[in-house]
Amino acid sequence: MRQREISISGACSSCRTQTEGQYFASVTQLNQDGRAQYNGLLLALQKRISNNYSVNSNYTLSKCMNDGDPQQFLDPLYSHPGDPHADWGPCAGDRRHVVNTTLVVSTPTFRRAR
């Protein structure tokens, strides 16, 4: 559940008169709606160089979109109180291109001398 606070003051832009919102310090709006979309493509390549060496590489192409991450907002205000989905955009943790490579080396096993 996301909680955001909508501030209404005497100088609010949506009030019809200047005195209409003067008795409200803030109004808290709770809602459970929200949407997110994640699309991703993972490509992996493994190559064994010899019996003791192998190389692994991964490439991820992804796109994450949502209408607001809780950690993304420094203040809990809607950018447009009448449309909570107006904040639709990239996720805070969106990473479009991720590449990683690892080299694995198998060490020889040693036997204890008797």
N, C-alpha and C positions, 0 to 999 in steps of 0.2 A: 504494500500500500504506500502510495506516495502522498506526502503532505506538503502543500505549498500554501503560502500566505499571500493573500491579496490585500494590499494596503489601500485603504480608502480614506481620504482626508478631505477637508473642506475645499481644497483646490483640485479635486479629482477631475479628470478630463471627461469621464462618462456621466457626471452628475448634471442634472438639468439646471440646477441653481447652485450658487456658492454655498448655501447653508444646508443643502440636502444631505451631504455626507459628513457633517461636522460632528455627529455624535458617535462615529465609529473610529476607533483607533486602528483596528484591523479586523478582517474577516478571514477565518481559516477555512479552507476548502479541502476536504478529503475526497479522493477518488481512487478507484482501482483500475481505471482504464489506462491503457498504455499499449504501445505496439513497438515491436522490434523486428528487424529482418537481417539475417546473416546469410550470405552466399560466399562459398569458398571453393577453391580448387587446390588440391595438394598433389604435387608431382614429386616422386621419390626415385632416386637412382642409387643402386648399390653395386659396387665393383670390388671384387676380391682380387687384389694385386698378386698375392702369393699365399702360401699356407698361413703366414703369420700376419698379413696386412690386409686391411679392407678399408674402403672409403665409402661413406654414406653421405648423400646430399639430398636436401629437401628444399623445395620452393613452394611457397604458399601465396596465392593471389586471393585476396578476400575483400569483402565490402560489408561493413556493419552499419546499419542505420537504425535510429530509434527516435522517439519524441522526448527524450530527456533522461540523462543519467543522473541519479541523485548526487554523485560526487562531482558532477560537471557544473553544478550551480553553486556559486558562492553565496547567493541569497536565494531564498525559496520563493521566488516570484515567477508567475507566468509572464512570458513576454507579451502575450495577448490573452487577457483573462477570458474573453469570450470564445477562444479557440485553443484548447490545450494542445492540439496537434500542430500548432503553428511552430513549435520548437523542433519539428522533424529535421533531422540532419545526421551527420556522422556520429557514431558512438565515441565516447571519450577514449576507449581503448582500441579504436580502429587502426589497424596496421595493414595497408594495402599490399605491400610486398615484403615477404620475410624469406630470407635465404639462410640456411645453415648447413655446415659441412663438418663432418667428424672423421677422424682417422683413428682406426682401431688397430692396436698392435697386440698380438697374443704373445705373452712372455713365455719362455720355455719353462717347463716344470723341472725342478731339481730333485734328485733323489738323495736321501740321506746316505752318507757313506757308512759302511759297517766296519 
